[in-house]
């Protein structure tokens, strides 16, 4: 039996959804995109041109929900399926858009470079429990106007896994679309086998800016999946209560579903977010707070109630180093998320309120993901009944180490973590160097970098990706990109 965790009863879920719909009808949304406002008006929404508020009707919301698919699949650059966002299926992806990396040699944070990003892609390629890449951090050695498309370019050039990404401007979408089309070949193939998920973020409270709302529309036109990243901050720009924050999150996310589905019915979506409580003592938004994790798991229940696959930024830490706090918060988040059945769990590798990534932490988090994936497979009998013969064998041989039953089921029943996790006895641990977890994780970073195999994407496609990216870079005065050879 697969274990499942719930925080909300059915009656409370229905009440939250009903309140969110009422908020959209009576309070409305600020939308700073004239095309979207016009589209919503054409579908019957009331618009106040002075305040830029749009008031949705129940009919509009119902139409959008009926059009949104209950699940979808993702595929790698070679066209192989990697994800199925159905039911309680769980997939892990690294956190996104960090502005710093934690440097192992200095143990200090610093701006990332292209070399850091390429190493990150190579490491993710070897992490078996991380199903997709994300555009995890922003290289500081290229022009800021290409920093979004450049991350996707590097991910597609050096890695094979699908990518969770996003754009910082309206114009950048075009080259990011073209990069995907270069991999797939044409629009029909990209629609049939999605390669990316774009993060699109409403602004709390109840607002869509021009850029992010246009991103939703542009993705919908090409059936590129989107995840809505509503970010209510409990007690700051959202009600202090968890239920109140869930009402706001539901309203903001439903509005995103409306925009995408009215643009192009059937566009794949993830009902996602990155909410947090607001810690008034430090004026911070702790992603590792238990209440933040509770909101994530609860809105996942609301998303599933609405018949949508889900996403959350969880399984990350506010710690500044790879320390006990980092392990505590990340493992607790991964466990709660997996038990809740969040379909796309974003966060491994992240520190410091989503602003920093550590490659060593990513390696450790991969082990956390492996443990949670084993956990949600649950406990099932494997030739265990009747049991008498097994115990007769145990009494006769004094052990079951080489029993046929053991050999058949050992790898299915027991999860064996990688070298970052220490399970040796003390004497063996000392003989092998007495390494700390941080040191073991760094060894894995180095091993994965050395063992990396170049992407099997055809060379002509790699050349086309490079041509597209170089042309985009020249628009902003860059004659050379520091990415090296794939």
MARKE-221134 format. One record per residue (C-alpha): residue number from 0; x, y, z. Coordinates in nm, 4 decimals, always signed. Example, Ala and Ser with C-alpha at 12.3 -4.5 7.8 and 13.67 -1.06 7.14 Angstrom:
BEGIN
ATOM|0|+1.2300|-0.4500|+0.7800
ATOM|1|+1.3670|-0.1060|+0.7140
REM end
This chain:
BEGIN
ATOM|0|+0.0000|+0.0000|+0.0000
ATOM|1|+0.1310|+0.3441|-0.0914
ATOM|2|+0.1342|+0.5664|+0.2188
ATOM|3|-0.0459|+0.8994|+0.1705
ATOM|4|-0.0466|+1.2085|+0.3944
ATOM|5|-0.3274|+1.4640|+0.4126
ATOM|6|-0.3628|+1.7924|+0.5991
ATOM|7|-0.7120|+1.8947|+0.4812
ATOM|8|-1.0474|+1.7233|+0.4977
ATOM|9|-1.2711|+1.7208|+0.1920
ATOM|10|-1.5097|+1.9749|+0.3420
ATOM|11|-1.2296|+2.2221|+0.4146
ATOM|12|-1.0851|+2.1801|+0.0631
ATOM|13|-1.4238|+2.2586|-0.0890
ATOM|14|-1.4667|+2.5618|+0.1376
ATOM|15|-1.1234|+2.7014|+0.0430
ATOM|16|-1.1976|+2.6581|-0.3280
ATOM|17|-1.5385|+2.8215|-0.2905
ATOM|18|-1.3856|+3.1192|-0.1072
ATOM|19|-1.1137|+3.1560|-0.3707
ATOM|20|-1.3722|+3.1616|-0.6470
ATOM|21|-1.5627|+3.4278|-0.4550
ATOM|22|-1.2467|+3.6349|-0.4191
ATOM|23|-1.1926|+3.6190|-0.7962
ATOM|24|-1.5541|+3.7230|-0.8524
ATOM|25|-1.5793|+4.0044|-0.5958
ATOM|26|-1.2232|+4.1279|-0.5351
ATOM|27|-1.0776|+4.0427|-0.8744
ATOM|28|-0.7235|+4.0592|-1.0090
ATOM|29|-0.4879|+4.3288|-1.1267
ATOM|30|-0.3655|+4.2335|-1.4745
ATOM|31|-0.1129|+4.4553|-1.6514
ATOM|32|-0.1393|+4.2957|-1.9942
ATOM|33|-0.3933|+4.4560|-2.2265
ATOM|34|-0.4218|+4.1549|-2.4541
ATOM|35|-0.5085|+3.9237|-2.1668
ATOM|36|-0.7537|+4.1729|-2.0193
ATOM|37|-0.9249|+4.1953|-2.3578
ATOM|38|-0.9385|+3.8160|-2.3885
ATOM|39|-1.0934|+3.7776|-2.0446
ATOM|40|-1.3439|+4.0526|-2.1217
ATOM|41|-1.4425|+3.8714|-2.4409
ATOM|42|-1.5182|+3.5642|-2.2299
ATOM|43|-1.7471|+3.7570|-1.9968
ATOM|44|-1.5169|+3.8920|-1.7266
ATOM|45|-1.5975|+4.2340|-1.5847
ATOM|46|-1.3125|+4.4849|-1.6259
ATOM|47|-1.2498|+4.8099|-1.4390
ATOM|48|-1.0202|+5.0048|-1.6750
ATOM|49|-0.9167|+5.2574|-1.4107
ATOM|50|-0.7955|+5.0099|-1.1479
ATOM|51|-0.6987|+4.7427|-1.4044
ATOM|52|-0.8979|+4.4919|-1.2008
ATOM|53|-1.0550|+4.1961|-1.3744
ATOM|54|-1.3422|+4.0087|-1.2110
ATOM|55|-1.3828|+3.6468|-1.3176
ATOM|56|-1.7114|+3.4621|-1.3356
ATOM|57|-1.7789|+3.1098|-1.2186
ATOM|58|-1.8479|+3.0114|-1.5778
ATOM|59|-1.5005|+3.1251|-1.6885
ATOM|60|-1.3327|+2.9308|-1.4074
ATOM|61|-1.5353|+2.6168|-1.4773
ATOM|62|-1.4582|+2.6353|-1.8489
ATOM|63|-1.0853|+2.6598|-1.7770
ATOM|64|-1.0857|+2.3730|-1.5283
ATOM|65|-1.2764|+2.1471|-1.7648
ATOM|66|-1.0177|+2.2143|-2.0384
ATOM|67|-0.7039|+2.1627|-1.8284
ATOM|68|-0.5577|+1.8105|-1.8590
ATOM|69|-0.5509|+1.5917|-1.5499
ATOM|70|-0.1942|+1.4818|-1.6266
ATOM|71|+0.0794|+1.5005|-1.8853
ATOM|72|+0.4201|+1.3506|-1.9572
ATOM|73|+0.7686|+1.4915|-2.0086
ATOM|74|+1.0397|+1.3601|-2.2409
ATOM|75|+1.4157|+1.4004|-2.2578
ATOM|76|+1.6077|+1.5503|-2.5509
ATOM|77|+1.6166|+1.2097|-2.7210
ATOM|78|+1.2393|+1.1704|-2.6987
ATOM|79|+1.2317|+0.9148|-2.4175
ATOM|80|+0.9584|+0.9526|-2.1548
ATOM|81|+1.0911|+1.0538|-1.8134
ATOM|82|+0.7851|+1.1813|-1.6254
ATOM|83|+0.4197|+1.0942|-1.5836
ATOM|84|+0.2423|+1.3588|-1.3769
ATOM|85|-0.0560|+1.1384|-1.2982
ATOM|86|-0.2123|+1.0461|-0.9674
ATOM|87|+0.0390|+1.0454|-0.6819
ATOM|88|+0.3460|+0.9897|-0.9018
ATOM|89|+0.6449|+1.1771|-0.7617
ATOM|90|+0.9416|+1.3309|-0.9466
ATOM|91|+1.2257|+1.5451|-0.8095
ATOM|92|+1.3986|+1.8395|-0.9769
ATOM|93|+1.6611|+2.0832|-0.8416
ATOM|94|+1.5623|+2.4285|-0.7219
ATOM|95|+1.5656|+2.7171|-0.9673
ATOM|96|+1.7120|+3.0602|-1.0382
ATOM|97|+1.9654|+3.0935|-0.7562
ATOM|98|+2.1931|+3.3975|-0.7760
ATOM|99|+2.4821|+3.2383|-0.5838
ATOM|100|+2.6707|+2.9112|-0.5565
ATOM|101|+2.8378|+2.7793|-0.2432
ATOM|102|+3.2030|+2.7316|-0.3373
ATOM|103|+3.3428|+2.4121|-0.1854
ATOM|104|+3.7041|+2.5307|-0.1784
ATOM|105|+3.6364|+2.8582|+0.0041
ATOM|106|+3.3090|+2.7607|+0.1747
ATOM|107|+3.1818|+3.1045|+0.0709
ATOM|108|+2.9024|+3.2064|-0.1638
ATOM|109|+2.9885|+3.3764|-0.4908
ATOM|110|+2.8260|+3.4629|-0.8245
ATOM|111|+2.8030|+3.1579|-1.0546
ATOM|112|+2.9856|+3.1240|-1.3854
ATOM|113|+2.9204|+2.9270|-1.7001
ATOM|114|+3.1763|+2.6703|-1.5839
ATOM|115|+2.9708|+2.6185|-1.2657
ATOM|116|+2.6568|+2.5691|-1.4711
ATOM|117|+2.8157|+2.3169|-1.7062
ATOM|118|+2.9482|+2.1207|-1.4077
ATOM|119|+2.5998|+2.1307|-1.2533
ATOM|120|+2.4443|+1.9847|-1.5707
ATOM|121|+2.7048|+1.7091|-1.5779
ATOM|122|+2.6341|+1.6203|-1.2151
ATOM|123|+2.2562|+1.6161|-1.2592
ATOM|124|+2.3054|+1.3777|-1.5508
ATOM|125|+2.4423|+1.1209|-1.3056
ATOM|126|+2.1911|+1.1667|-1.0222
ATOM|127|+1.9504|+0.8766|-1.0583
ATOM|128|+1.6853|+1.0098|-0.8198
ATOM|129|+1.6618|+1.3541|-0.9845
ATOM|130|+1.4337|+1.3144|-1.2857
ATOM|131|+1.4846|+1.6510|-1.4525
ATOM|132|+1.7177|+1.9443|-1.4752
ATOM|133|+1.6190|+2.2923|-1.3728
ATOM|134|+1.7765|+2.6183|-1.4760
ATOM|135|+1.9119|+2.6140|-1.1247
ATOM|136|+2.1185|+2.9319|-1.1134
ATOM|137|+2.2038|+3.2370|-1.3183
ATOM|138|+2.5537|+3.2583|-1.4724
ATOM|139|+2.6974|+3.6024|-1.4061
ATOM|140|+2.9514|+3.5950|-1.6913
ATOM|141|+2.7027|+3.6647|-1.9716
ATOM|142|+2.4823|+3.9647|-2.0461
ATOM|143|+2.1852|+3.9789|-1.8113
ATOM|144|+1.9420|+3.9957|-2.1044
ATOM|145|+2.0389|+3.6449|-2.2159
ATOM|146|+2.0806|+3.4923|-1.8700
ATOM|147|+1.7459|+3.3100|-1.8934
ATOM|148|+1.7818|+3.1664|-2.2449
ATOM|149|+2.1508|+3.0895|-2.1891
ATOM|150|+2.0675|+2.8606|-1.8952
ATOM|151|+1.8244|+2.6624|-2.1088
ATOM|152|+2.0805|+2.6495|-2.3906
ATOM|153|+2.3456|+2.5004|-2.1608
ATOM|154|+2.0982|+2.2495|-2.0196
ATOM|155|+1.9954|+2.1271|-2.3648
ATOM|156|+2.3505|+2.1260|-2.4995
ATOM|157|+2.5163|+1.9333|-2.2175
ATOM|158|+2.2289|+1.7393|-2.0579
ATOM|159|+1.9620|+1.4978|-2.1721
ATOM|160|+1.7010|+1.5321|-1.8990
ATOM|161|+1.4000|+1.7621|-1.9486
ATOM|162|+1.4266|+2.1091|-1.7990
ATOM|163|+1.2205|+2.3154|-1.5550
ATOM|164|+1.2903|+2.6723|-1.6598
ATOM|165|+1.1436|+3.0186|-1.7059
ATOM|166|+1.2011|+3.3486|-1.8788
ATOM|167|+1.2740|+3.6890|-1.7268
ATOM|168|+1.1422|+3.8912|-2.0226
ATOM|169|+0.8763|+3.8636|-2.2913
ATOM|170|+1.1264|+3.8746|-2.5778
ATOM|171|+1.3430|+3.5937|-2.4406
ATOM|172|+1.0605|+3.3449|-2.4867
ATOM|173|+1.1144|+3.3378|-2.8621
ATOM|174|+1.4705|+3.2076|-2.8513
ATOM|175|+1.3809|+2.9666|-2.5690
ATOM|176|+1.1010|+2.8308|-2.7855
ATOM|177|+1.3364|+2.8046|-3.0837
ATOM|178|+1.5915|+2.6137|-2.8762
ATOM|179|+1.3254|+2.3546|-2.7998
ATOM|180|+1.2127|+2.3411|-3.1617
ATOM|181|+1.5726|+2.2796|-3.2665
ATOM|182|+1.5754|+1.9722|-3.0425
ATOM|183|+1.2325|+1.8400|-3.1394
ATOM|184|+1.2256|+1.9436|-3.5060
ATOM|185|+0.8853|+2.1115|-3.5295
ATOM|186|+0.5904|+2.2403|-3.3281
ATOM|187|+0.3878|+1.9197|-3.3596
ATOM|188|+0.6733|+1.7110|-3.2212
ATOM|189|+0.7266|+1.9551|-2.9328
ATOM|190|+0.3567|+1.9416|-2.8477
ATOM|191|+0.3569|+1.5616|-2.8626
ATOM|192|+0.6684|+1.5291|-2.6460
ATOM|193|+0.7116|+1.8279|-2.4142
ATOM|194|+1.0717|+1.8997|-2.3206
ATOM|195|+1.0357|+2.1742|-2.0607
ATOM|196|+0.8109|+2.3191|-1.7942
ATOM|197|+0.8048|+2.6987|-1.7638
ATOM|198|+0.7560|+2.8584|-1.4217
ATOM|199|+0.5087|+3.1484|-1.4349
ATOM|200|+0.4611|+3.3585|-1.1233
ATOM|201|+0.1654|+3.5751|-1.0266
ATOM|202|+0.2497|+3.8566|-0.7866
ATOM|203|+0.0991|+3.8524|-0.4391
ATOM|204|-0.1602|+3.9634|-0.3753
ATOM|205|-0.3842|+3.8819|-0.6730
ATOM|206|-0.1801|+4.0382|-0.9516
ATOM|207|-0.0281|+3.9434|-1.2873
ATOM|208|+0.2434|+4.1644|-1.4337
ATOM|209|+0.2853|+4.2077|-1.8083
ATOM|210|+0.5858|+3.9733|-1.8413
ATOM|211|+0.4688|+3.6702|-1.6461
ATOM|212|+0.1135|+3.6778|-1.7765
ATOM|213|+0.2464|+3.7001|-2.1332
ATOM|214|+0.4709|+3.4014|-2.0580
ATOM|215|+0.1584|+3.2023|-1.9713
ATOM|216|-0.0016|+3.3003|-2.3020
ATOM|217|+0.3102|+3.2310|-2.5090
ATOM|218|+0.3578|+2.8871|-2.3559
ATOM|219|-0.0079|+2.8050|-2.4139
ATOM|220|+0.0192|+2.8918|-2.7835
ATOM|221|+0.2842|+2.6214|-2.8226
ATOM|222|+0.1363|+2.3827|-2.5641
ATOM|223|+0.4521|+2.4189|-2.3553
ATOM|224|+0.3662|+2.3078|-1.9994
ATOM|225|+0.3631|+2.5714|-1.7274
ATOM|226|+0.3750|+2.5539|-1.3509
ATOM|227|+0.2046|+2.8380|-1.1664
ATOM|228|+0.4245|+2.9671|-0.8858
ATOM|229|+0.1926|+3.1603|-0.6556
ATOM|230|+0.3897|+3.3014|-0.3617
ATOM|231|+0.1645|+3.4232|-0.0799
ATOM|232|+0.3677|+3.5188|+0.2280
ATOM|233|+0.1609|+3.4405|+0.5364
ATOM|234|+0.1334|+3.7429|+0.7634
ATOM|235|+0.2898|+3.9833|+0.5126
ATOM|236|+0.1245|+3.9823|+0.1685
ATOM|237|-0.1235|+3.7093|+0.2581
ATOM|238|-0.3412|+3.6337|+0.5595
ATOM|239|-0.1414|+3.5114|+0.8596
ATOM|240|-0.3498|+3.1948|+0.8888
ATOM|241|-0.2592|+2.8934|+0.6798
ATOM|242|-0.6172|+2.8600|+0.5578
ATOM|243|-0.6261|+3.2271|+0.4558
ATOM|244|-0.2994|+3.1856|+0.2656
ATOM|245|-0.4438|+2.8788|+0.0939
ATOM|246|-0.7478|+3.0805|-0.0191
ATOM|247|-0.5160|+3.3392|-0.1738
ATOM|248|-0.2932|+3.0743|-0.3318
ATOM|249|-0.5987|+2.9027|-0.4796
ATOM|250|-0.7330|+3.2260|-0.6263
ATOM|251|-0.3991|+3.3250|-0.7800
ATOM|252|-0.3382|+2.9798|-0.9243
ATOM|253|-0.6900|+2.9444|-1.0620
ATOM|254|-0.6420|+3.2752|-1.2413
ATOM|255|-0.3337|+3.1324|-1.4131
ATOM|256|-0.5282|+2.8247|-1.5196
ATOM|257|-0.7920|+3.0543|-1.6682
ATOM|258|-0.5373|+3.2550|-1.8701
ATOM|259|-0.3691|+2.9466|-2.0185
ATOM|260|-0.6830|+2.7470|-2.0929
ATOM|261|-0.8713|+3.0352|-2.2532
ATOM|262|-0.5642|+3.0978|-2.4701
ATOM|263|-0.5286|+2.7355|-2.5745
ATOM|264|-0.7551|+2.4709|-2.4200
ATOM|265|-0.5702|+2.1592|-2.3123
ATOM|266|-0.2359|+2.3272|-2.2402
ATOM|267|-0.0532|+2.1125|-1.9808
ATOM|268|-0.0253|+2.2787|-1.6392
ATOM|269|+0.1090|+2.2066|-1.2929
ATOM|270|-0.0817|+2.3466|-0.9980
ATOM|271|+0.2251|+2.4740|-0.8151
ATOM|272|+0.3700|+2.7424|-0.5962
ATOM|273|+0.6383|+2.8710|-0.3656
ATOM|274|+0.4520|+3.0129|-0.0666
ATOM|275|+0.6121|+3.0767|+0.2703
ATOM|276|+0.5305|+3.2125|+0.6089
ATOM|277|+0.6873|+3.5473|+0.7005
ATOM|278|+0.9151|+3.5311|+1.0032
ATOM|279|+0.8557|+3.8697|+1.1640
ATOM|280|+1.1629|+3.8300|+1.3874
ATOM|281|+1.4080|+3.8352|+1.0971
ATOM|282|+1.1885|+3.9672|+0.8132
ATOM|283|+1.2586|+3.6508|+0.6138
ATOM|284|+1.0530|+3.3943|+0.4223
ATOM|285|+1.1716|+3.0557|+0.5544
ATOM|286|+1.1267|+2.7762|+0.3029
ATOM|287|+1.2310|+2.5281|+0.5700
ATOM|288|+0.9558|+2.6289|+0.8124
ATOM|289|+0.7137|+2.3497|+0.8918
ATOM|290|+0.4196|+2.5815|+0.8196
ATOM|291|+0.5592|+2.6550|+0.4727
ATOM|292|+0.5772|+2.2823|+0.4065
ATOM|293|+0.2225|+2.2375|+0.5396
ATOM|294|+0.0905|+2.5002|+0.2970
ATOM|295|+0.2700|+2.3245|+0.0103
ATOM|296|+0.1232|+1.9865|+0.0955
ATOM|297|-0.2216|+2.1344|+0.1528
ATOM|298|-0.2428|+2.3210|-0.1772
ATOM|299|-0.1330|+1.9982|-0.3447
ATOM|300|-0.4525|+1.8454|-0.2045
ATOM|301|-0.6515|+2.1351|-0.3480
ATOM|302|-0.4877|+2.0900|-0.6870
ATOM|303|-0.5706|+1.7209|-0.6896
ATOM|304|-0.9287|+1.8023|-0.5836
ATOM|305|-0.9487|+2.0259|-0.8913
ATOM|306|-0.8196|+1.7420|-1.1080
ATOM|307|-0.4767|+1.8923|-1.1812
ATOM|308|-0.1207|+1.7624|-1.1441
ATOM|309|+0.0840|+1.9474|-0.8848
ATOM|310|+0.4223|+2.1047|-0.8084
ATOM|311|+0.5881|+2.2648|-0.5048
ATOM|312|+0.9130|+2.4295|-0.4003
ATOM|313|+0.9895|+2.2115|-0.1005
ATOM|314|+1.2807|+1.9872|+0.0033
ATOM|315|+1.5179|+2.2828|+0.0348
ATOM|316|+1.6763|+2.4684|+0.3243
ATOM|317|+1.7359|+2.8173|+0.4598
ATOM|318|+2.0729|+2.7115|+0.6026
ATOM|319|+2.3834|+2.8836|+0.4702
ATOM|320|+2.6052|+2.5737|+0.4701
ATOM|321|+2.5708|+2.2006|+0.4145
ATOM|322|+2.5022|+2.1374|+0.7807
ATOM|323|+2.2541|+1.9669|+1.0112
ATOM|324|+1.9884|+2.2312|+0.9468
ATOM|325|+2.0218|+2.1762|+0.5728
ATOM|326|+1.9675|+1.8036|+0.6169
ATOM|327|+1.6829|+1.8452|+0.8637
ATOM|328|+1.4796|+2.0869|+0.6523
ATOM|329|+1.5463|+1.9231|+0.3165
ATOM|330|+1.4714|+1.5691|+0.4303
ATOM|331|+1.1581|+1.6718|+0.6167
ATOM|332|+1.0322|+1.8578|+0.3107
ATOM|333|+1.1096|+1.5703|+0.0746
ATOM|334|+0.9350|+1.3230|+0.3049
ATOM|335|+0.6202|+1.5327|+0.3471
ATOM|336|+0.6068|+1.6123|-0.0243
ATOM|337|+0.6475|+1.2511|-0.1314
ATOM|338|+0.3879|+1.1265|+0.1162
ATOM|339|+0.1497|+1.3969|-0.0064
ATOM|340|+0.1992|+1.2901|-0.3670
ATOM|341|+0.3243|+1.6232|-0.5025
ATOM|342|+0.3974|+1.5342|-0.8640
ATOM|343|+0.6952|+1.7650|-0.9282
ATOM|344|+0.9044|+1.8396|-0.6198
ATOM|345|+1.1423|+2.1312|-0.6754
ATOM|346|+1.4194|+2.2192|-0.4328
ATOM|347|+1.7142|+1.9777|-0.4063
ATOM|348|+2.0470|+2.1574|-0.3910
ATOM|349|+1.9060|+2.4860|-0.2630
ATOM|350|+2.0135|+2.6891|+0.0405
ATOM|351|+1.9590|+3.0370|+0.1825
ATOM|352|+1.5939|+3.1114|+0.0978
ATOM|353|+1.6200|+2.9811|-0.2615
ATOM|354|+1.9099|+3.2161|-0.3391
ATOM|355|+2.2062|+2.9746|-0.3342
ATOM|356|+2.2826|+2.6304|-0.4729
ATOM|357|+2.5432|+2.3855|-0.3485
ATOM|358|+2.6567|+2.1036|-0.5742
ATOM|359|+2.7526|+1.9017|-0.2670
ATOM|360|+2.4076|+1.9527|-0.1181
ATOM|361|+2.2545|+1.8456|-0.4487
ATOM|362|+2.4427|+1.5165|-0.4200
ATOM|363|+2.3211|+1.4668|-0.0621
ATOM|364|+1.9660|+1.5636|-0.1564
ATOM|365|+1.9729|+1.3044|-0.4342
ATOM|366|+2.0176|+1.0459|-0.1578
ATOM|367|+1.7276|+1.1962|+0.0383
ATOM|368|+1.5149|+1.1701|-0.2757
ATOM|369|+1.6145|+0.8058|-0.3180
ATOM|370|+1.5091|+0.7239|+0.0362
ATOM|371|+1.1721|+0.8957|-0.0012
ATOM|372|+1.1059|+0.7279|-0.3348
ATOM|373|+1.1681|+0.3932|-0.1662
ATOM|374|+0.9396|+0.4902|+0.1212
ATOM|375|+0.6392|+0.5696|-0.0965
ATOM|376|+0.6631|+0.2319|-0.2672
ATOM|377|+0.5351|+0.1062|+0.0654
ATOM|378|+0.5381|-0.2466|+0.2037
ATOM|379|+0.4123|-0.5362|-0.0046
ATOM|380|+0.4455|-0.9151|+0.0373
ATOM|381|+0.7054|-1.0812|-0.1847
ATOM|382|+0.6678|-1.4579|-0.1596
ATOM|383|+0.6238|-1.4140|+0.2160
ATOM|384|+0.3199|-1.6379|+0.2534
ATOM|385|+0.3311|-1.9121|+0.3611
ATOM|386|+0.6299|-1.8315|+0.5810
ATOM|387|+0.7214|-2.1659|+0.7399
ATOM|388|+0.9690|-2.2743|+0.4706
ATOM|389|+1.1636|-1.9489|+0.5013
ATOM|390|+1.2104|-1.9881|+0.8744
ATOM|391|+1.3013|-2.3538|+0.8387
ATOM|392|+1.5767|-2.2438|+0.5974
ATOM|393|+1.6916|-1.9772|+0.8458
ATOM|394|+1.7124|-2.2284|+1.1319
ATOM|395|+1.8960|-2.4790|+0.9132
ATOM|396|+2.1547|-2.2416|+0.7559
ATOM|397|+2.1749|-1.9885|+1.0439
ATOM|398|+2.1385|-1.6995|+0.7963
ATOM|399|+1.9596|-1.6014|+0.4766
ATOM|400|+2.2392|-1.4054|+0.3097
ATOM|401|+2.2560|-1.6264|-0.0008
ATOM|402|+1.9006|-1.7556|+0.0054
ATOM|403|+1.7295|-1.7578|-0.3335
ATOM|404|+1.4520|-1.5490|-0.1772
ATOM|405|+1.7090|-1.2912|-0.0611
ATOM|406|+1.8774|-1.2759|-0.3995
ATOM|407|+1.5443|-1.2327|-0.5782
ATOM|408|+1.4171|-0.9497|-0.3614
ATOM|409|+1.7155|-0.7768|-0.1988
ATOM|410|+1.7443|-0.4870|-0.4440
ATOM|411|+1.3700|-0.4267|-0.4546
ATOM|412|+1.3276|-0.4303|-0.0780
ATOM|413|+1.6456|-0.2548|+0.0396
ATOM|414|+1.7511|+0.0874|-0.0864
ATOM|415|+2.1293|+0.1276|-0.0979
ATOM|416|+2.2399|+0.4928|-0.0945
ATOM|417|+2.5554|+0.6143|-0.2648
ATOM|418|+2.8937|+0.7016|-0.1106
ATOM|419|+2.7725|+1.0377|+0.0254
ATOM|420|+2.5863|+0.8455|+0.2980
ATOM|421|+2.8064|+0.6687|+0.5552
ATOM|422|+2.6940|+0.3222|+0.6650
ATOM|423|+3.0328|+0.1736|+0.7516
ATOM|424|+3.1307|+0.0769|+1.1060
ATOM|425|+3.3648|+0.3164|+1.2825
ATOM|426|+3.6852|+0.1225|+1.2158
ATOM|427|+3.6171|+0.0977|+0.8432
ATOM|428|+3.5121|+0.4642|+0.8328
ATOM|429|+3.8435|+0.5596|+0.9929
ATOM|430|+4.0433|+0.3321|+0.7601
ATOM|431|+3.8803|+0.4981|+0.4595
ATOM|432|+3.9791|+0.8461|+0.5742
ATOM|433|+3.7189|+0.9398|+0.8351
ATOM|434|+3.5538|+1.1743|+0.5856
ATOM|435|+3.2737|+1.4113|+0.6810
ATOM|436|+2.9510|+1.4135|+0.4811
ATOM|437|+3.0617|+1.7365|+0.3128
ATOM|438|+3.3875|+1.5718|+0.2035
ATOM|439|+3.2117|+1.2579|+0.0824
ATOM|440|+2.9632|+1.4684|-0.1139
ATOM|441|+3.2465|+1.6629|-0.2766
ATOM|442|+3.4121|+1.3379|-0.3816
ATOM|443|+3.0863|+1.2449|-0.5520
ATOM|444|+3.0734|+1.5831|-0.7256
ATOM|445|+3.4226|+1.5204|-0.8600
ATOM|446|+3.3435|+1.1608|-0.9618
ATOM|447|+3.0245|+1.2564|-1.1435
ATOM|448|+3.2076|+1.5334|-1.3268
ATOM|449|+3.4731|+1.2872|-1.4465
ATOM|450|+3.2241|+1.0120|-1.5329
ATOM|451|+2.9988|+1.2437|-1.7340
ATOM|452|+2.9168|+1.1235|-2.0845
ATOM|453|+2.8370|+1.3926|-2.3437
ATOM|454|+2.4767|+1.4313|-2.4490
ATOM|455|+2.3741|+1.1969|-2.7297
ATOM|456|+2.1902|+1.4793|-2.9026
ATOM|457|+2.2998|+1.4750|-3.2701
ATOM|458|+2.5875|+1.7073|-3.3556
ATOM|459|+2.3832|+1.8994|-3.6122
ATOM|460|+2.1259|+1.9804|-3.3429
ATOM|461|+2.4004|+2.0935|-3.1074
ATOM|462|+2.5331|+2.3208|-3.3813
ATOM|463|+2.1848|+2.4650|-3.4353
ATOM|464|+2.1455|+2.5310|-3.0609
ATOM|465|+2.4802|+2.7095|-3.0576
ATOM|466|+2.3897|+2.9133|-3.3663
ATOM|467|+2.0641|+3.0280|-3.2074
ATOM|468|+2.2301|+3.1203|-2.8793
ATOM|469|+2.5188|+3.3043|-3.0446
ATOM|470|+2.2743|+3.5079|-3.2510
ATOM|471|+2.0847|+3.6018|-2.9366
ATOM|472|+2.4081|+3.6971|-2.7605
ATOM|473|+2.5121|+3.9236|-3.0485
ATOM|474|+2.1912|+4.1203|-3.0042
ATOM|475|+2.3338|+4.2349|-2.6716
ATOM|476|+2.6902|+4.2958|-2.7794
ATOM|477|+2.8442|+3.9588|-2.6968
ATOM|478|+3.0621|+3.8129|-2.9728
ATOM|479|+3.1684|+3.5089|-2.7719
ATOM|480|+2.9948|+3.2688|-2.5338
ATOM|481|+3.2035|+3.0981|-2.2620
ATOM|482|+3.0266|+2.7610|-2.2806
ATOM|483|+3.2990|+2.5478|-2.4389
ATOM|484|+3.2343|+2.2314|-2.6376
ATOM|485|+2.9528|+1.9877|-2.5617
REM end
